Amino acid sequence: MSGVEVAMGSIALMLVLIYAGLHVAVSLILVSFLGVWVLRDNFDLAANMLVVAFKDSITDQLFGVVPLFVLMGLVVSISGMGRDTFDVAQQAFRRIRGGLGVATVAANAVFAAITGISIASAAVFTKVAVPEMRRRGYTRQFSVGVVAGSSVLGMLIPPSLLFILYGILTEQSVGSLFIAGVLPGLLLAVTYGVGIVAMAYLTPGFVGGQQAEAGHGADEHLMGWGEIAAKLLPIAALVALVLGGIYGGLFTPTEAGGAGAAGALVIALVKRRLDWRAFWQVLVQTGHTTASICFLIIGASLYSRMLAFTGMPGWLGTTVLEAGLSADGVVLAMIAVMVLLGTILDSSSILLLVLPIAVPILNGLGVDLIWLGVIAILAVEIGLLTPPFGIAVYVIKSTLGAESDITLGHIFRGAAPFALMMVLVLALVFFFPAITTALL
C-alpha cells in the first residue's frame, strides 16, 4: 500500500471507531500506531513512535497553561462572580424588551473574559439566569436557548482554552490569538443582543416575557452605585490581572494562567465561597479536565507524525494546487467539515482531527493562521449548539436536573437562532479578516 492509501484508510477507520463510540484520543493513538506499522512493516518502529510521542508531546512549559486556566475558570464558577455579573447586567438592561436575554449575553461576555470555558458558563448561567427568566414569563426554549448560545462566548473572548489548544497545534502565539479573538467575540455578543431584541418584537410568542419587558417588577431590588461597584470590582480586577498582564507584556500566557488562578482563589476566599470540600472538588475536576485534554494532544501528536510518514499533507497540498482551488475554497471546505463533525464530536476533538491535515495546506497557500484560528473556533463552536451532540445543550440539561420540565428539544430549538447568528458572524469574519487583525 502507498502512503496516501494508508492515510486514507486510517482516516476512514478512525471515523468508524469514533462513530462506534471509542474515545477520540484512543482512536487517534490506535490508528496512528497501526498506520506506521502497516506503512513501515515494523512493529518496533511503531511502538517507539508511541513512546517518543508520549514523552515529547506535552513536556513544553506552554502546556502548563491548560491546568492553570482550567483551575481559574472552575474557581471563578463557584465564587459567585457569575451571579454578581448577571445582577448588574439585569439592572442595566431591565427596560429593554427581551432585556433579561440581553443581560444574560452581557453577563456571559464578561464571564467569558475570566473563565475561557464554555461548559462552565453554560452550567453557571443555567442556575442563575434560567430561573429568573422563567419567573418573568419568558418561554422555556428562549430561556435555555439564550444560555446555550451565549455560553460559546467563553471560547471566543480571551482567555480561551480552544485558542490555547489551537496555538499549541499550529505553533502560533497564544497571546496573538487572544488579541485576535477580542473583536469577533464582542461582535458576536452584540449580534446576539440585537438578535434578541429583534426576536422580542418580531416573534414575541417564541421569546415571551412581555409582562416584564417595559420595566421592572415592584419587588425588584435596584442596586446603588456602591453595590454595583462592589460586585464588579473583583471581576474587573481579575480581567485586568490576566488580560492586562498578557497584553502589557508582563506575563506569558502560562504565567498569566498562574496569576489568574491565584487571583481567583483569593477572591473566592474573601467572598467566603470556597471551603476545603469545594476546593478539593475543584482540584479533582481540574485534574480530570487537564488529563483529558493532554491525552487528546498526545493522540493528535501521534496522528500528525503518522500523516507526515505517509506523505499525505504534501500530496494533498499538491492536489489542491493542481485542482486550482483557492485558499478561500480550502478554508470553506475546512469550515464545512468542522461544522459537520460538530454534530457528533466536541470542539477539542474536531480541532485535533482537522488541523493536522488542513493547516499544512493552508500554510502553503499563504493563509494567515491567526485569522484561520478565529475562523476555526467559530466553526467548531457552532457544533456546541447543533444536534445530536451539542455538548452545551447536554450540560444545560444536566444542570437543570431530571425533574425539570425543559427537554432537550426545547434547548435545541431555543439555541437554533443563536447558531444562525454565529453563522452570520463567521461569514463576516471570513469576508472581512480585518475584524481579527485590527488589534494586532
C-alpha positions in Angstrom: 0.0 0.0 0.0 1.2 3.5 -0.8 1.5 6.1 1.9 -1.6 8.0 0.7 -3.7 4.8 0.7 -2.6 4.1 4.3 -3.5 7.7 5.3 -6.9 7.5 3.6 -7.6 4.1 5.2 -6.6 5.4 8.6 -8.9 8.3 8.4 -11.8 6.0 7.4 -11.0 3.6 10.2 -10.8 6.4 12.7 -14.2 7.8 11.8 -15.7 4.3 12.1 -14.1 3.9 15.6 -15.4 7.3 16.7 -18.9 6.6 15.4 -18.8 3.2 17.2 -18.2 5.1 20.5 -14.5 4.7 21.0 -12.9 7.7 22.7 -11.3 10.2 20.2 -7.8 10.1 21.9 -7.8 6.3 21.9 -8.9 6.2 18.3 -6.1 8.6 17.3 -3.5 6.6 19.1 -4.6 3.2 17.8 -5.0 4.4 14.2 -1.6 6.2 14.2 0.1 3.1 15.6 -1.5 0.8 13.0 -0.7 3.3 10.2 3.0 3.4 11.0 3.1 -0.4 11.5 1.5 -1.1 8.1 3.5 1.6 6.3 6.9 0.6 7.5 6.1 -3.0 8.3 8.0 -2.6 11.6 6.2 -3.2 14.9 9.2 -1.9 16.9 9.3 1.4 15.0 5.5 2.0 15.6 6.0 1.2 19.3 8.9 3.5 19.6 6.9 6.3 18.0 4.3 5.8 20.7 7.0 6.2 23.4 8.5 9.3 21.8 5.2 10.9 21.3 4.1 10.3 24.9 7.4 11.7 26.1 7.7 14.8 23.9 4.1 15.8 23.2 3.3 17.7 26.4 6.7 18.4 28.1 6.9 22.0 27.0 6.2 24.7 29.6 3.5 26.1 27.4 1.3 23.1 28.3 1.2 24.4 31.9 -1.3 27.0 30.7 -4.0 24.3 30.4 -4.5 23.3 34.0 -3.9 26.8 35.3 -6.7 28.3 33.2 -9.0 25.4 33.9 -8.4 25.9 37.6 -9.1 29.6 37.3 -12.3 29.0 35.4 -13.6 26.5 37.9 -12.8 28.6 40.9 -14.5 31.6 39.3 -17.6 29.5 38.5 -18.1 28.7 42.3 -17.1 32.1 43.6 -20.4 33.8 42.8 -18.9 36.2 40.2 -21.4 34.9 37.5 -24.3 35.7 39.8 -22.9 39.2 40.5 -22.3 39.9 36.8 -25.9 38.8 35.9 -27.4 41.0 38.7 -25.6 44.1 37.4 -26.5 43.3 33.7 -30.1 42.6 34.7 -30.4 46.1 36.2 -28.7 47.7 33.2 -31.0 46.2 30.6 -34.2 46.0 32.6 -36.1 48.5 30.4 -35.3 46.8 27.1 -37.7 44.4 25.5 -36.1 41.0 25.9 -33.9 42.6 28.5 -33.1 39.6 30.6 -31.9 37.8 27.5 -29.6 40.7 26.6 -28.5 40.8 30.3 -27.6 37.1 30.1 -25.5 37.7 26.9 -23.7 40.7 28.5 -23.0 38.8 31.7 -21.7 35.8 29.8 -19.4 38.1 27.7 -17.9 39.4 30.9 -17.8 36.0 32.5 -16.0 34.7 29.4 -13.2 37.1 29.9 -12.3 35.4 33.2 -13.0 31.8 32.5 -12.4 30.7 28.9 -14.6 27.6 29.4 -17.9 27.4 27.6 -19.1 24.5 29.7 -18.5 26.5 32.9 -20.6 29.4 31.5 -23.4 27.1 30.5 -23.6 25.5 33.9 -23.4 28.8 35.9 -26.0 30.7 33.9 -28.4 27.8 33.8 -28.6 28.1 37.5 -28.5 31.9 37.6 -30.4 33.1 34.5 -32.9 30.4 33.6 -35.0 30.5 36.9 -35.1 34.3 36.7 -36.3 34.4 33.1 -38.9 31.7 33.7 -40.2 33.7 36.7 -40.5 36.8 34.4 -42.6 34.8 31.9 -40.0 34.0 29.3 -40.6 30.8 27.4 -38.8 27.6 28.2 -37.0 27.4 24.8 -35.9 31.0 24.9 -34.7 30.9 28.5 -32.4 28.0 27.8 -31.5 29.0 24.3 -30.0 32.3 25.4 -27.8 30.5 27.9 -26.7 27.9 25.3 -26.0 30.5 22.7 -24.1 32.9 24.9 -22.1 30.2 26.6 -20.0 29.8 23.4 -18.6 33.3 24.1 -16.3 31.6 26.6 -14.3 30.0 23.8 -14.0 33.1 21.7 -13.5 36.0 24.1 -10.0 35.6 25.6 -8.7 33.8 27.6 -9.9 30.7 25.7 -8.9 27.1 26.1 -9.6 26.4 22.4 -7.2 29.3 21.4 -4.6 27.7 23.6 -5.1 24.3 22.0 -5.0 25.8 18.5 -1.9 27.7 19.3 -0.2 24.6 20.5 -1.2 22.5 17.5 -0.2 25.2 14.9 2.7 26.7 16.8 1.2 30.2 16.8 1.4 32.8 19.5 -1.3 32.2 22.1 -1.2 35.9 23.0 -1.8 36.9 19.4 -4.7 34.5 19.2 -6.2 36.0 22.4 -6.0 39.5 20.9 -7.4 38.4 17.6 -10.5 36.9 19.4 -11.5 40.2 21.1 -13.3 42.0 18.3 -15.0 38.8 16.9 -16.1 37.9 20.4 -17.6 41.4 21.0 -19.2 41.3 17.6 -20.9 38.0 18.4 -22.1 39.4 21.7 -23.5 42.5 20.1 -25.1 40.4 17.3 -26.8 38.2 20.0 -28.1 41.3 21.8 -29.5 42.9 18.6 -31.0 39.5 17.6 -32.7 39.0 21.0 -34.3 42.5 20.8 -35.4 41.8 17.2 -36.9 38.4 18.2 -38.7 40.1 21.2 -40.5 42.4 18.7 -41.0 40.1 15.7 -41.6 36.7 17.4 -43.0 37.6 20.9 -44.5 34.1 21.2 -41.1 32.5 20.9 -39.5 34.9 23.5 -42.3 35.5 26.0 -41.7 37.8 29.0 -44.0 40.6 27.6 -45.3 41.5 31.1 -41.8 42.4 32.2 -40.4 44.0 29.1 -41.2 47.6 29.8 -39.9 47.9 33.3 -39.2 46.0 36.4 -41.5 44.5 39.0 -42.4 46.2 42.2 -40.4 43.6 44.2 -37.2 44.1 42.2 -34.3 45.4 44.2 -32.4 48.3 42.5 -28.8 48.4 43.4 -27.0 51.6 44.2 -23.6 52.6 42.7 -21.8 51.3 45.7 -23.3 47.8 45.4 -22.7 47.8 41.7 -19.0 48.7 42.3 -18.7 46.0 44.9 -20.0 43.3 42.5 -17.9 44.4 39.6 -14.6 45.3 41.2 -13.4 41.7 41.7 -14.3 40.8 38.1 -12.6 43.9 36.7 -9.5 43.2 38.9 -9.2 39.6 37.6 -9.7 40.7 34.0 -7.1 43.4 34.4 -4.7 40.9 36.0 -4.9 38.2 33.4 -5.5 40.0 30.1 -3.7 43.2 31.1 -0.7 41.1 32.1 -0.7 39.3 28.7 -1.3 42.4 26.5 1.0 44.5 28.6 3.9 42.1 28.2 4.2 41.4 31.9 3.2 37.7 31.7 3.5 34.9 29.3 0.1 33.1 28.8 1.3 30.4 31.2 2.3 32.9 33.9 -1.0 34.8 33.3 -2.8 31.5 34.0 -1.0 31.1 37.3 -1.7 34.7 38.3 -5.3 34.3 37.3 -5.7 31.1 39.3 -4.2 32.7 42.4 -6.3 35.8 42.0 -9.5 33.7 41.6 -8.6 31.8 44.8 -8.1 35.0 46.7 -11.4 36.4 45.6 -13.3 33.2 46.4 -11.7 33.1 49.9 -12.5 36.8 50.5 -16.1 36.2 49.4 -16.2 33.1 51.6 -17.4 30.9 48.7 -14.6 28.3 48.9 -14.2 25.7 51.7 -11.9 22.7 51.8 -14.5 20.3 50.3 -15.3 22.6 47.4 -11.6 23.3 46.8 -10.9 19.5 46.7 -13.7 19.1 44.1 -12.2 21.9 42.0 -8.8 20.3 42.1 -10.2 16.9 41.1 -12.2 18.4 38.3 -9.1 20.4 37.1 -7.1 17.1 37.1 -9.8 15.3 35.1 -10.2 18.1 32.5 -6.4 18.5 32.1 -5.8 14.8 31.8 -8.4 14.6 29.1 -7.0 17.5 27.1 -3.4 16.3 27.4 -4.5 12.8 26.3 -6.1 14.3 23.3 -3.0 16.3 22.5 -0.8 13.2 22.7 -3.1 11.4 20.3 -3.1 14.4 17.9 0.8 14.4 18.0 0.8 10.8 17.0 -1.7 11.4 14.3 0.3 14.2 12.9 3.5 12.1 12.8 1.7 9.3 11.2 0.4 11.6 8.5 3.9 13.0 7.9 5.2 9.4 7.5 2.6 8.8 4.8 3.3 12.0 2.9 -0.4 12.8 2.7 -0.1 16.5 3.6 2.3 17.1 0.7 0.3 15.1 -1.7 -2.9 16.8 -0.7 -1.4 20.2 -1.0 -0.1 19.4 -4.5 -3.5 18.1 -5.4 -5.3 21.2 -4.2 -2.9 23.4 -6.1 -3.2 21.4 -9.3 -7.0 21.4 -9.0 -6.9 25.2 -9.0 -8.7 25.6 -5.6 -8.1 29.0 -4.0 -7.2 29.4 -0.4 -10.7 30.6 0.3 -12.1 27.5 -1.2 -10.0 25.3 1.0 -11.0 27.4 4.1 -14.7 27.0 3.2 -14.2 23.2 2.8 -12.5 23.1 6.3 -15.4 25.1 7.8 -17.9 22.7 6.2 -16.1 19.6 7.6 -15.8 21.2 11.1 -19.5 22.1 11.3 -20.4 18.6 10.1 -18.1 17.0 12.7 -19.7 19.3 15.3 -22.8 17.2 15.1 -21.0 14.2 16.7 -17.8 15.5 18.4 -16.7 18.0 20.9 -14.7 21.1 19.9 -11.3 20.0 21.0 -11.6 16.7 19.2 -12.6 18.5 15.9 -9.5 20.7 16.1 -7.3 17.7 16.7 -8.7 15.8 13.8 -8.9 18.5 11.2 -5.9 20.8 11.8 -3.1 18.3 11.1 -4.5 17.9 7.6 -5.7 21.4 6.8 -3.0 23.7 8.3 0.0 22.4 6.2 -2.1 23.0 3.0 -3.3 26.5 4.1 0.1 27.5 5.4 1.5 26.6 2.0 -1.2 28.8 0.3 -0.2 31.7 2.5 -3.2 31.9 4.7 -2.9 33.9 7.9 -3.0 31.2 10.6 -4.1 33.7 13.3 -7.2 34.6 11.2 -7.7 31.0 10.5 -7.7 30.3 14.2 -10.7 32.6 14.8 -12.5 31.0 11.8 -11.8 27.5 13.2 -13.0 28.4 16.7 -16.3 29.9 15.3 -16.9 26.8 13.1 -16.4 24.3 15.9 -18.4 26.3 18.4 -21.4 26.1 16.1 -21.3 22.4 16.9 -21.9 23.1 20.6 -25.4 24.1 19.7 -26.3 21.6 17.0 -27.9 18.2 17.4 -27.4 15.4 18.0 -24.3 16.1 20.2 -24.5 19.8 21.2 -22.4 19.5 24.3 -23.5 22.9 25.7 -27.1 21.6 25.3 -26.4 18.5 27.3 -24.6 20.4 30.0 -27.6 22.7 30.4 -30.0 19.7 30.6 -27.8 18.0 33.1 -27.6 21.2 35.2 -31.4 21.6 35.1 -31.9 18.1 36.5 -34.2 15.2 35.6 -37.2 16.8 37.3 -37.2 19.9 35.0 -40.0 20.4 32.5 -37.4 21.6 29.9 -36.5 18.9 27.4 -33.5 18.6 25.1 -35.9 19.5 22.3 -36.7 22.8 24.0 -32.9 23.6 24.4 -32.0 22.7 20.8 -35.0 24.8 19.4 -34.0 27.7 21.6 -30.4 27.5 20.6 -31.1 27.4 16.8 -31.5 31.2 16.3 -28.2 31.7 18.1 -26.4 29.1 15.9 -27.7 31.0 12.9 -26.3 34.3 14.3 -23.0 32.5 14.8 -23.0 31.6 11.1 -23.6 35.3 10.3 -20.6 36.4 12.4 -18.5 33.6 10.8 -19.3 34.9 7.4 -18.4 38.5 8.4 -15.0 37.3 9.8 -14.4 35.3 6.6 -15.1 38.2 4.3 -13.6 40.9 6.5 -10.3 39.5 8.0 -9.5 42.9 9.5 -12.0 42.1 12.2 -9.5 39.7 13.7 -6.3 41.5 12.8 -7.2 45.1 13.7 -5.8 44.9 17.2 -2.6 43.0 16.3 
